């Protein structure tokens, strides 16, 4: 199962990527929206995990919207460290509030991909 993980904080990115790989997932990681979109344009994902606020001009909402143009049923897990935000109405998505434990991301991925 292939998971793009988008997170600008290098420490969080390292912990989560390690946890997902230890759980058996193929993880591609990006530190900003531009890098994530380049990856999404090249290959399909099974679930997208993205921070909402990212450096640059492309945020997590835009990454998900772009990826869903090609894969409308793509499960998306959003994460944010800012006060709870009103999620954009996207079906098959989940919002996690930071700080979270790496196992919470692994469990969220399992939940979003159950039955696949």
Protein Blocks (a to p, Z undefined) as FASTA:
>chain_A
ZZddddfblklmmmmmmmmmmnopacdddfbfklmmmmmmmpccfbdcddfbdghjbdfk
lmmmmmmmmmmmlccddddfbdcddddddehiacddddddfklmmmmmmmmmgoZZ
